[in-house]
Amino acid sequence: MKKKRWLKWSLISVVILIVIGVFGATLYMYQYAFVPGQKSFLNNGKPSKFYRDNQKWLAKADKVKWYQKSATDDLKLDAIYVPAAKKTTKTIVVAHGYMGYKEDMARYIHLYHDLGYNVLAPDDRGSGESEGDYIGYGWPDRLDYVKWIKQVIAKNGQDSQIALFGVSMGGATVMYTAGEKLPKQVKAVIEDCGYSSISGELAYQLNDLFGLPKFPLFYTTNLMARVRAGYNFSEGDATKSLAKSKLPIMLIHGAKDKFVPTKMVYENYKAANAPKQLWVVPDASHGEALAKQPTAYRNKVAKFLDQYWEK
């Protein structure tokens, strides 16, 4: 009898220890992946001259601040608007990457400004100067971008023509946004190295960074994200958004991308249900396509957009 009781309590103790361990690991993973802050795995060393030169350009460029409330959670969101040198109705809305902020997009803002467009660059929830204590991986943010689009139209006029552009998480953000009901003024989308789903990217990183399978932390972390951040990251699937979208899309990815696996761009391209163009840059890793091939990048995005602007 005593032996059975001892075995019972031993099993209960083991279960309690496992539950405590999983809960602690889940807290750590949520903090690691969802809470804004400096992340050691994103430390790529000293910024390149190309990056620094564009940062200096943006610091001196004429620009104004724009603001709005988030579509959910009542957060104040911040953006910068860089008007074109010559007045135009054409505006590019650019979305930044994971743990980034609007000024990180200086090289792309510079590119589109030089092509003659207005550029709006928001800080996502929990990023830069925007409020929030979680990273949305583009999924709740897509609804904020719908609001930014409407603000462009309200300020620049009904004759506005708008294209969406994003890099990494921003690439996923604009693909998610493309799956929403958008004003007719939105003409096209360009995404650079965006993931095909939040679940796929997080499962890949869980294995790549920690050597762990999906079960159980993937699922317990999703539960915590639903409780603390208010969204289910399993719903963030770019392939489903692209299947619904009728917007022309250009997909760009580095052939050597190890952060968002290159295979994901082929999944997105296959899912896209509208005019589409794919460019896999042979010598580029994650987010390096513009720096590796600046002239080709500029020419390709300009040519793509020229097809869809109304004359």
Buried (B, 14 or more C-beta within 10 A) or exposed (E): EEEEEEEEEEEEEEEEEEEEEEEEBBBEBBEBBBBBEEEEEEEEEEEEEBBEEBBEBBEEBEBEEBEBEBBEBEBEBBBBBBBBEEEBBBBBBBBBBBBBBBBBBBBBBBBBBEBEBBBBBBBBBBBBBBBBEBBBBBBBBBBBBBBBBBBBBEEBEEEBBBBBBBBBBBBBBBBBBBBBEBEEBBBBBBBBBBBBBBBBBBBBBBEEEEEBEEEEBBEBBBEBBEEBBEBBBBEBBBBBBBBEBEBBBBBBBBEBBEBBBBEBBBBBBBBBEBBBBBBBBEEBBBBBBBBBBEEEBBEBBBEBBEEBBEE
